[in-house]
């Protein structure tokens, strides 16, 4: 979703909030309910968002298929393909147009290839143990969409003229889900892609702008076609996670991180944002943890290299499911927001300045695979000596404990973490990450934007290891 109305504001979620408030929406209190359960492959996964146009020089689906081995070696297990459909020409923005301005939901853009090319991409991912989720743009279509044969599918103004969903979104026309026939059309379309290409889920664009009961209807229908299907909401709307969606965007957390880096807000705001979401959302709600995607300037451009890695360390060690966006692991700093959506901006895959990043992201992914404590919903926040700059928390289960400390300031600091028992913690080695080496828990000496992860066996596991073996 493209929040052009507030593009000058560097916080995507702020734009989302304004957009929602303009439409008069308010959260339904679902804090006492439980989130719908999700399959393990999602809860344990790492999502990779790919923009096929920019992913390879050719800019097509074959270019993505050709790099599946690289993505498998990186460790990602969920591939999210941005929209693959033909792009509208009428009122197009930029030279190539937005992939979110769709002309025909049942087709593949000729510049990307064919439906068979997408089938090969999905099949190739499955052979490598990866799932594929497809981007669905249900809120609007291009002005020259094949669906314009049914003007009753669209929203109209008082004069009977079809309108965009927002005045600034001049390249798209708003769909009207008060029409039951439109709902059936979209249900049939989603089932087509499940049947034809065996996709594993859908990332649903602008999900908060559509009625919740529509998404619940969609969920019921697609689950009959594929029971373990997942749905990702581009939204931060608590009621969506009770029945319709498995996971949404952690926009509030991204907003807090942006404010820490760009406006020098205290690091404790990140913790406060996490706690606020826990209070608002259904129990065990699952959020996609993001620092970089196609609606933001690249994190490495916003935060600098060390800041971007600090943000990634946070997203990969918190609860939820982390996202890697389109060349993020290569340190690509090519513009990705605003007009970049309408043109081709090739990823810079082989930067000598950022050669270590692939190893860092690989090791962060493997750390999540290795320790189930990083994949559960438990986060124990730890007080520390300077909460304006330092963030500290513990991830734990009955086998392992991982202590995470992150310096969110651009200056070195020495601090302490309020943790009574620190025996047994050892630093986790992440390839390509230089450590200052100063301090032993609970005292830390951290360089600017430095972060560290420590591991030890959990208390029960340590006690068990000290019990002498009994003879037969």
Secondary structure, DSSP 8 states (H G I E B T S, - for coil): ---GGGTTSS-HHHHHHHHHHHTT------TTSB-----HHHHT--EEEE-HHHHSSS-SHHHHHTTHHHHHHHT--EEEE---SEE--TT--TTT--TTSEEETTS--TTT--HHHHHHHHHHHHHTT-EEEEEE--SEEETT-GGGG-GGGB-B-TTS-B--SSTT-TTEEEB-TT-HHHHHHHHHHHHHHHHHH---EEEETTGGGS-HHHHHHHHHHHHHH-TT-EEEESS--GGGGTTT-SEEE-HHHHHHHHHHHHH---THHHHHHHHHHHHHS-BT--EEE-S--TTS--HHHHHHHHHHHHHHHHHHHSSSEEEEETTGGGT--S--SGGGGGS--------GGGTTHHHHHHHHHHHHHH-GGGTSS--EE--BS-TTTEEEEEEE-SSEEEEEEEE-SSS-EEEEB--S--TT-EE---TT-----B--TTEEEE-TT-EEEEEEE-HHHHHHHHS-----
